[in-house]
Amino acid sequence: MIVGLKVKEPVEKNTPDRQASLSEVHSTIHVPEGAGFWKKMAAFAGPGLMVSVGYIDPGNWATDIEGGSRFGYTLLSVILISNLFAMLLQHLSLKLGIATGRDLAQACRDYYSRPVSFVLWILSEIAIAATDLAEVIGSAIALNLLFHIPLPVGVLFTAFDVLIVLYFQQKGFRIIESIVAGLMSIILLSFLYEMVVSQPSIAGIMGGILPRTEIVTNSGMLYIAIGILGATVMPHNLYLHSSIVQTRAYKRDEEGKKSAIKFATIDSTFSLALAFFINASILILAATAFHANGHFEIADITDAYHLLDPVLGVGLAGIFFALALLASGQSSTLTGTLAGQIVMEGFLNIRLKPWLRRLITRGIAIIPALIVSYLYGEKGTAELLVLSQVILSLQLSFAVVPLVLFTSSSKIMGRFANTRLVTALSWIISITIIGLNGYLLYNTFAG
């Protein structure tokens, strides 16, 4: 059982098992000692933005568009709650990495039996494959919309972005962070434009932020809501964040860790607030442009692209929409690559060459995407995109529960273990996630 946490004897630091997470970039970014708040904040800024990319990847678009077109502003509350869940869980993730010097995958290998660790690894790989599937489909759709590249060709084209990732990874971690920041800026500016031209209902937005019981009682609404939850709180981000916060060269004593946790939490919370704005904007745009005009069945990104300009009466809404989608897919590729490396190295202590690891992961995603895009076209890829997010949601519990257990243990975390309040909130979130997923499965198989 995952909940049966048995702490094994610690591994000696000079053994291969204690190799640092992402050792090639571990502690490579300088943190100035004795500097003021803003200089230290600048040194720690970056990992939060990279994690936030996972919260606005193409998988979110499908669920947010369908949720907005079918149910208007109602599911805004789900996005808000999911984002609040994410802020706490990412805080736990970064705290685990900083306090213990181990990422979540390494901690699972350290403290669980080999069979349990192996099962968790398999589930993590399924989650990463689902994430990669969303990136492949989203990027292919964006290429089709912007440049009229056929979907199967676009899917194949995404196989070569591994070369871009590997090239920049060799230039240093700050380069990757800067690229992600640039792509995030494109997405943010695009949706600022969409909000201006769509002129959404402020009253509708405020009403949608308040949770409603029908979200749980309506099976169709619940399916999309859990898809949003799976797209927002993503399993691979918990592994990713616990690793990349260790790229900072902070002092590894208690005071240094305390300071690092503080600044990393600020970075993470601010970045996830930006992700919330973008996620909410997608749903608000769908509610304003489609639901309010009688288009209740828009679940396809391509349909949304073609309808935006005529419905809103402007000429660039569709272009900015597709441009943001492409930026979303490509930025997610960068973080997905790192997450895959962290998970495999952490659980198995196997260090494959980056290009081989990336090709394996991308190949797993490309095969189903290529088959579906060829046989079923746009409709099939859209349904596959939504399904990938439901798969992510079902995998989420298997990353969240170990994370809460580890960070609540004073034997593992020392003075940085969760307080009783944080532990209680963390378990409420975990139980909510498990309960919603169980309800979804029951409805699926019973109905």
C-alpha positions in Angstrom: 0.0 0.0 0.0 1.2 3.5 -0.8 0.0 4.8 2.6 2.2 2.2 4.4 5.2 4.4 4.6 8.2 2.5 6.0 11.4 4.5 6.2 14.4 2.4 5.3 17.9 3.1 6.5 19.3 6.1 4.8 21.7 5.5 1.9 25.2 6.8 2.4 25.9 10.1 0.6 28.9 8.8 -1.2 27.1 6.0 -3.0 25.7 6.2 -6.5 22.2 6.0 -5.2 22.7 9.5 -3.6 23.5 11.2 -6.9 21.9 14.6 -7.1 18.7 15.1 -9.0 19.4 16.4 -12.5 23.1 16.3 -11.5 24.2 18.1 -14.7 22.5 21.3 -13.6 22.4 20.8 -9.8 23.4 23.9 -7.8 24.5 25.7 -11.0 22.6 28.9 -10.5 24.2 31.4 -8.1 22.3 32.8 -5.1 23.9 36.0 -3.8 24.6 35.9 0.0 23.6 38.9 2.0 21.7 40.4 -0.9 18.4 42.2 -0.6 15.0 40.7 -1.1 14.6 41.5 -4.8 18.1 40.2 -5.8 17.4 36.9 -4.0 14.0 36.8 -5.5 15.5 37.2 -9.0 17.9 34.3 -8.3 15.1 32.0 -7.2 12.6 33.1 -10.0 12.2 30.5 -12.8 11.3 27.1 -11.5 7.8 28.3 -10.7 7.3 29.5 -14.2 8.5 26.2 -15.6 6.0 24.4 -13.4 3.2 26.7 -14.3 3.6 25.7 -18.0 2.2 22.3 -17.1 -1.0 24.0 -15.9 -1.7 25.7 -19.2 -0.6 22.9 -21.6 -2.8 22.0 -24.6 -4.7 19.5 -22.5 -6.2 22.4 -20.5 -7.5 24.0 -23.7 -9.7 21.1 -24.6 -11.3 20.8 -21.2 -11.6 24.5 -20.7 -13.2 25.1 -24.1 -15.7 22.3 -23.7 -16.5 23.4 -20.1 -17.0 27.0 -21.2 -19.1 26.3 -24.3 -21.3 23.7 -22.6 -21.8 25.2 -19.1 -20.8 28.9 -19.5 -18.9 30.4 -16.5 -20.0 27.6 -14.1 -16.8 25.7 -14.1 -14.7 28.7 -13.3 -14.9 27.7 -9.6 -13.3 24.3 -10.6 -10.3 26.1 -12.2 -10.0 28.3 -9.1 -10.2 25.4 -6.6 -7.8 23.3 -8.8 -5.3 26.2 -8.8 -5.5 26.6 -5.0 -4.9 22.9 -4.7 -1.9 23.3 -7.1 -0.4 26.1 -5.0 -0.3 24.0 -1.9 0.9 20.8 -3.6 3.7 22.6 -5.4 4.7 24.2 -2.2 5.0 20.7 -0.7 6.9 19.5 -3.7 9.5 22.3 -3.6 9.8 21.9 0.2 10.6 18.2 -0.2 13.3 18.9 -2.7 14.9 21.7 -0.7 14.6 20.1 2.8 15.8 16.6 1.8 17.9 17.2 -1.3 15.8 14.4 -3.0 13.2 14.8 -5.7 9.8 13.0 -5.3 10.9 10.0 -7.4 14.1 9.5 -5.4 12.2 9.8 -2.2 9.8 7.1 -3.4 12.7 4.8 -4.2 14.4 5.6 -0.8 11.4 5.0 1.4 9.2 2.4 -0.3 9.7 -1.2 -1.1 10.9 -2.1 -4.5 7.5 -3.5 -5.8 5.7 -0.3 -4.6 8.3 1.9 -6.1 8.1 0.1 -9.4 4.3 0.4 -9.6 4.6 4.1 -8.8 7.1 4.4 -11.6 4.8 2.8 -14.1 2.0 5.0 -13.1 4.2 8.1 -13.4 5.3 7.0 -16.9 1.6 6.7 -17.9 1.0 10.2 -16.6 4.0 11.6 -18.6 2.9 9.8 -21.7 -0.6 11.3 -21.3 1.1 14.7 -20.9 3.2 14.2 -23.9 0.2 13.1 -25.9 -1.5 16.4 -25.1 1.6 18.4 -26.2 1.9 16.4 -29.5 -1.8 16.9 -30.4 -1.8 20.5 -29.3 1.3 21.5 -31.3 0.0 19.6 -34.4 -3.3 21.3 -34.2 -1.6 24.7 -33.9 0.6 24.0 -36.9 -2.4 23.0 -38.9 -4.3 26.2 -38.0 -1.4 28.6 -38.6 0.3 27.0 -41.5 -2.2 24.4 -42.8 0.1 21.5 -42.2 -2.0 18.3 -42.2 -2.5 16.8 -38.7 -0.5 13.5 -39.3 2.4 15.5 -40.7 2.2 17.9 -37.7 2.3 15.0 -35.3 5.4 13.6 -37.0 7.0 17.1 -37.0 6.7 17.2 -33.2 9.1 14.3 -33.0 12.0 16.5 -34.0 11.5 19.1 -31.2 13.7 16.8 -29.1 16.7 18.3 -31.0 15.7 21.8 -30.0 15.3 20.7 -26.4 18.7 19.0 -26.3 20.5 21.9 -27.9 19.3 24.5 -25.3 19.7 22.1 -22.4 23.4 22.1 -23.1 23.5 25.9 -22.9 22.5 26.0 -19.2 19.4 25.8 -17.1 18.8 29.6 -17.2 18.5 29.5 -21.0 15.7 27.0 -20.7 14.0 29.1 -18.1 14.3 32.2 -20.3 12.8 30.3 -23.3 9.9 29.2 -21.2 9.4 32.8 -19.9 9.3 34.1 -23.4 6.8 31.5 -24.5 4.7 32.3 -21.4 4.7 36.0 -22.3 3.3 35.1 -25.8 0.5 33.1 -24.2 -0.3 35.8 -21.6 -0.3 38.7 -24.1 -2.5 36.7 -26.5 -5.2 36.1 -23.9 -5.0 39.7 -22.6 -6.0 40.6 -26.2 -8.8 37.9 -26.2 -10.2 39.3 -23.0 -10.3 42.8 -24.3 -12.0 41.9 -27.6 -14.5 39.4 -26.2 -15.8 41.7 -23.4 -16.9 39.0 -21.0 -19.7 39.4 -18.4 -18.2 40.5 -15.1 -21.3 39.4 -13.3 -21.1 36.0 -15.0 -17.4 35.6 -14.0 -18.1 36.5 -10.4 -21.0 34.0 -10.3 -18.9 31.3 -11.9 -16.2 31.6 -9.3 -18.7 30.5 -6.6 -18.9 26.6 -6.4 -22.2 25.0 -7.2 -23.5 21.5 -6.1 -24.6 20.7 -9.7 -21.0 20.4 -10.7 -21.0 17.1 -8.7 -24.6 16.0 -9.4 -24.4 16.5 -13.2 -22.4 13.6 -14.6 -21.5 15.5 -17.8 -20.3 18.5 -15.8 -18.4 16.3 -13.4 -16.6 14.6 -16.2 -15.3 17.9 -17.5 -14.6 19.2 -14.0 -12.4 16.2 -13.3 -10.7 16.7 -16.7 -10.0 20.3 -15.6 -8.6 19.0 -12.3 -6.4 16.5 -14.1 -5.2 19.2 -16.5 -4.6 21.7 -13.8 -2.9 19.7 -11.0 -0.6 17.5 -13.1 1.4 14.5 -11.6 4.6 15.1 -13.5 4.8 18.7 -12.1 5.2 17.4 -8.6 8.2 15.4 -9.6 9.6 18.2 -11.7 9.3 20.9 -9.1 11.0 18.9 -6.3 14.0 18.6 -8.6 14.5 21.9 -10.4 14.4 24.0 -7.2 17.7 22.3 -6.4 19.4 24.0 -9.4 19.9 27.0 -7.0 23.2 27.1 -5.2 21.7 28.1 -1.8 23.4 27.0 1.5 22.4 23.5 2.4 22.2 24.3 6.1 18.9 24.9 8.0 18.8 28.7 7.5 19.7 28.4 3.9 17.0 25.8 3.3 14.4 28.0 5.2 15.3 31.0 3.0 15.2 28.9 -0.2 11.7 27.5 0.7 10.4 31.0 1.3 11.6 32.4 -2.0 10.8 29.3 -4.0 7.2 29.4 -2.6 6.8 33.0 -3.7 8.1 32.2 -7.1 5.7 29.2 -7.4 2.6 31.0 -6.1 3.0 34.0 -8.3 3.6 31.8 -11.4 0.6 29.7 -10.7 -1.5 32.9 -10.3 -0.5 33.7 -13.9 -1.5 30.2 -14.9 -4.9 30.7 -13.3 -5.5 33.8 -15.3 -4.7 32.0 -18.6 -6.7 28.9 -17.7 -9.7 31.1 -16.6 -9.3 33.2 -19.8 -9.7 30.1 -22.0 -12.9 29.1 -20.3 -14.2 32.7 -20.1 -13.5 33.1 -23.8 -15.4 29.9 -24.6 -18.3 31.0 -22.4 -18.5 34.5 -23.9 -17.9 33.6 -27.5 -19.7 30.3 -27.8 -22.1 29.5 -24.9 -23.6 33.0 -24.9 -24.2 32.8 -28.6 -25.8 29.3 -28.6 -22.8 27.3 -29.5 -23.0 24.7 -26.7 -21.1 21.8 -28.3 -17.7 23.4 -29.0 -15.2 20.9 -27.6 -12.8 21.0 -30.6 -9.9 23.5 -30.6 -10.1 23.8 -34.4 -13.9 24.7 -34.3 -13.1 27.2 -31.6 -10.4 28.8 -33.8 -12.7 29.1 -36.8 -15.6 30.5 -34.9 -13.7 33.1 -32.8 -13.3 35.7 -35.6 -16.9 35.7 -36.9 -18.5 35.4 -33.4 -16.4 38.2 -31.9 -16.4 40.3 -35.1 -12.6 40.8 -35.1 -9.9 39.6 -37.5 -7.1 38.5 -35.2 -8.7 36.6 -32.4 -8.2 33.2 -34.1 -4.6 33.9 -35.0 -3.7 34.9 -31.4 -5.6 31.9 -30.1 -3.5 29.5 -32.4 -0.3 31.3 -31.6 -0.8 30.9 -27.9 -1.6 27.2 -28.4 1.6 26.6 -30.3 3.6 28.4 -27.6 1.8 26.3 -25.0 2.7 23.1 -26.7 6.3 24.0 -27.2 6.9 25.3 -23.7 5.3 22.1 -22.3 7.7 20.1 -24.3 10.6 21.5 -22.5 9.3 20.8 -19.0 7.9 17.4 -20.1 11.4 16.4 -21.2 12.9 17.2 -17.8 10.0 15.5 -15.9 10.6 12.3 -17.9 14.3 12.4 -17.1 13.6 13.0 -13.4 11.1 10.2 -13.0 13.2 7.5 -14.8 16.4 8.5 -13.0 14.7 8.9 -9.7 12.7 5.7 -9.6 15.2 3.4 -11.4 18.5 5.1 -11.0 18.9 4.5 -14.7 20.5 7.3 -16.6 19.7 7.1 -20.3 21.1 9.6 -22.8 18.7 12.5 -23.0 18.0 12.1 -26.7 17.1 8.4 -26.2 14.9 9.1 -23.2 13.1 11.8 -25.1 12.6 9.7 -28.2 11.1 6.8 -26.2 8.6 9.1 -24.4 7.7 11.0 -27.6 7.3 7.8 -29.5 4.8 6.5 -27.0 2.8 9.6 -27.5 3.2 9.9 -31.3 1.9 6.4 -32.1 -1.7 6.8 -30.8 -1.8 10.5 -31.9 -0.7 9.5 -35.5 -3.2 6.6 -35.8 -6.1 8.7 -34.5 -5.3 11.8 -36.5 -5.0 9.7 -39.7 -8.2 7.6 -39.2 -10.5 10.1 -37.4 -9.1 13.5 -38.1 -9.8 16.6 -36.0 -12.7 15.1 -34.1 -10.7 12.0 -33.0 -7.7 14.1 -31.8 -10.0 16.4 -29.9 -11.5 13.5 -28.0 -8.1 12.0 -27.4 -7.0 15.3 -26.0 -9.8 15.3 -23.4 -9.2 11.7 -22.6 -5.5 12.3 -21.9 -6.5 14.8 -19.2 -8.9 12.4 -17.5 -6.0 9.8 -17.5 -3.8 12.4 -15.8 -6.5 13.0 -13.1 -6.7 9.3 -12.4 -2.9 9.1 -11.9 -2.8 12.2 -9.7 -3.5 10.4 -6.4 -0.5 8.2 -6.8 1.8 11.2 -6.8 -0.1 13.3 -4.2 -0.4 10.7 -1.5 3.3 9.9 -1.2 4.1 13.7 -1.4 1.8 14.4 1.6 3.2 11.4 3.5 6.8 12.4 3.0 6.4 16.1 3.8 4.3 15.3 6.9 7.1 13.1 8.3 9.5 14.7 10.8 11.8 11.7 10.3 12.2 12.7 6.6 11.8 16.5 6.7 13.1 17.4 10.2 12.1 20.9 11.2 10.5 21.4 7.8 7.8 18.8 8.2 4.2 20.1 7.6 2.4 21.7 10.4 -0.9 20.1 11.6 -2.9 22.7 9.6 -0.9 22.1 6.4 -1.2 18.3 6.9 -4.9 18.5 7.4 -5.4 20.7 4.3 -3.2 18.4 2.3 -5.2 15.3 3.2 -8.4 17.1 2.5 -7.1 17.8 -1.0 -5.9 14.2 -1.4 -9.2 12.8 -0.3 -11.1 15.2 -2.6 -9.1 14.1 -5.6 -9.4 10.4 -4.8 -13.2 10.8 -4.1 -13.9 12.7 -7.4 -11.9 10.2 -9.4 -13.7 7.3 -7.7 -17.1 8.9 -8.5 -16.1 9.4 -12.1 -15.1 5.7 -12.4 -18.4 4.6 -10.8 -20.4 6.8 -13.2 -18.4 5.6 -16.2 -18.8 1.9 -15.6 -22.3 2.1 -14.1 -23.7 4.3 -16.8 
